[in-house]
Amino acid sequence: MTVKKKTDPGLRTPTLSRRGFLGGCAAATAILVMPNAFAGINRAAERALALHHLHTGERSRVTYWAEGSYLRDGLQEINHLLRDHRTGDQHKMDPQLFDLLYQVQARIGCRGEFHIISGYRSPKSNRMLRNNSSGVAKRSLHMDGKALDIRLSGCDIKQLHRAAKSLKVGGVGLYTQSNFVHVDTGRVRYW
């Protein structure tokens, strides 16, 4: 028995333009040559961070990753510490933020605490801050648990800013007047 294949005259085989082909090649090349910001991070037996939330006064040294995976209890402890200090609201933070801090600290070689200026922000807190400052984004990544405003004890903020930028992961902003660095796991951008 022979099966005849029906073809829809409205369907066409897509063709790739020169621009599309070259753009695809450029993207593939960028992926191949882009340094892996977290190369070597898996060699550590465990990953821990020392955090000090400046608005609540809370301090904690938290192991958030061990034996090849993130630790639920460690992540929950960090989520609690990074809660919105104005409302008490908690949000699940992006674990890649913690890996970002871990890698920044390893690059700098500074073993101090990370001072948290701002972690999670509820929509209510973000609106309030936005109404009082021109530097707060309407759709801040803080509201998604993907951003932190930090300092690192014993480290100059310009050095911290350079180290975070060198990872080429997410957004990194330097706020010299307010003495902190913003890091996030959104698209790569610097200011």
Phi, psi and omega in degrees: 000134180255131178259125177270133180273125177275139176241142179269120181297341180279346181269136178235153174283125182293143176248148182260124179285165177300316180297317179296319179296312181294321178297319178296319178296318180297318179295317179296320178296318180299320179295320182291325184263350181293129179293141177280111184299331184253020176299132179090348182294330182285352178287339180288137178294325177209160177237128181224153177227144171259121185236143177224110179278115187291336181274331181258343183081357182288142177231146177200142169252115190239127169272117185249353181213134177200152176051041173087005179206162176290145181262120183305313181297320178296316179296320179296322179295317178293318178303319179294315181296326183269012181299164176292112184289345179279320186250340185084358180293139177250157178212148176291120180274152179289118180300337177296334174299319182291322175296323177299312178298316180302315180291320177300314181297320178295321180293321182281325182082016180263127185261015181288180177280149168276125175271124181263118175269318179210130175246242177292142174233125175291158176305323179298312179295320181297319178299315181299314180295321180295323179293337183255357183208144178276351184267011182252125181289142178299320180246061184297141176292345173300326181287344178258003182072028184240016182214149176221146169250124192221165162226164175234118182306130179083009183229134176294139183295333177291324176293319177298316178300313179299316181296318179295319178296323184296339179284338180056045179233117175068197182265144179221121180234142179253124179241085186294321182294325179266356175061052174207167177240134175266133173230144176210169180253027174279206179291156182288124177195156184224149173205000000 
